[in-house]
Amino acid sequence: MKLFEKYAKLRQKAYVTSMVTKSVTGSMALENQEVPEQQVKAIVIALLREAELKGREFSKD
């Protein structure tokens, strides 16, 4: 079984954006490095766009 078959939510762009943004923001807060969540989210979105340009596909749901 492949990763995307087992965890179908990883194909949803909104879910991945939210999950990564929360994880990065939380990790940085633990190290006393406060960064606005909107700034982290913008970086995550830019990286996902770059991945799409390289052929990564997200579901249209």
Buried (B, 14 or more C-beta within 10 A) or exposed (E): EEEEEEEEEBBBBEBBBEBBBEEBBEEBEEEEEEEEBEEBBEBBBEEBEEBEEEEEEBEEE
